[in-house]
Amino acid sequence: MADRRYRAAEAAALRVEPLGELTAIFDRRSMQTHLVVAPMPEILAALASSPCNAATLAARLADRFDLDGEGDATAILAARLAELAAMGLVEPA
């Protein structure tokens, strides 16, 4: 599923508050609060500009997280995208 494209929820739907190492994300649509760690908030921010798949996301995040943009990074980001989708914070594009 690494080639599946995802889009982030609309910015107005989420309230994102950094709490030290954690980030609280309140989803106004579901009224749920999610506590996440990096790179989840960074993934949401990277998806804000336009939908993408895990490989494109790895390229967007490569400089910030010293990723190679291929292989393991893409597989790991595909798994994180699936987790964010399960939480309802991203959806297939």
ZIZIQUI-V467286 format. One record per residue. N is the residue number from 0. RES is the residue in one small letter. OMEGA is omega in degrees with one decimal (none if undefined). NEAR is the number of other C-alpha atoms within 12 Angstrom. Layout:
n: (N,N)
res: (RES,RES)
omega: (OMEGA,OMEGA)
near: (NEAR,NEAR)
This chain:
n: (0,1,2,3,4,5,6,7,8,9,10,11,12,13,14,15,16,17,18,19,20,21,22,23,24,25,26,27,28,29,30,31,32,33,34,35,36,37,38,39,40,41,42,43,44,45,46,47,48,49,50,51,52,53,54,55,56,57,58,59,60,61,62,63,64,65,66,67,68,69,70,71,72,73,74,75,76,77,78,79,80,81,82,83,84,85,86,87,88,89,90,91,92)
res: (m,a,d,r,r,y,r,a,a,e,a,a,a,l,r,v,e,p,l,g,e,l,t,a,i,f,d,r,r,s,m,q,t,h,l,v,v,a,p,m,p,e,i,l,a,a,l,a,s,s,p,c,n,a,a,t,l,a,a,r,l,a,d,r,f,d,l,d,g,e,g,d,a,t,a,i,l,a,a,r,l,a,e,l,a,a,m,g,l,v,e,p,a)
omega: (-179.6,-178.9,177.8,178.1,178.8,172.5,178.0,172.4,177.9,-177.6,-179.5,-179.0,-175.1,168.8,-176.0,-178.5,175.7,178.9,-175.8,179.8,179.9,171.2,175.1,177.0,178.1,179.4,-177.3,-178.7,-177.0,-176.6,178.7,173.9,179.6,173.3,-175.6,174.7,176.5,12.1,-175.7,178.8,179.6,176.5,178.7,179.5,-179.9,178.6,-176.3,-176.9,178.2,177.8,176.8,175.7,-175.5,-179.4,177.9,177.0,177.4,178.2,179.2,-177.1,-172.2,-177.2,-176.3,-175.6,179.0,179.1,175.9,178.8,-179.2,171.0,-174.3,-178.7,-179.9,179.0,179.3,179.4,175.1,177.7,178.9,176.7,177.4,177.7,178.0,177.1,178.9,177.7,-179.2,-177.1,171.0,178.1,176.8,-178.9,none)
near: (18,26,22,25,25,36,30,35,34,23,21,14,20,27,24,28,19,19,15,11,14,17,22,22,32,26,26,19,18,15,15,17,21,28,23,27,22,22,28,36,33,27,43,40,25,30,34,23,17,21,28,31,34,36,31,29,44,35,25,31,29,23,12,17,18,13,23,20,25,22,16,16,26,29,25,24,41,32,24,32,42,28,22,32,24,14,25,29,40,36,24,25,17)
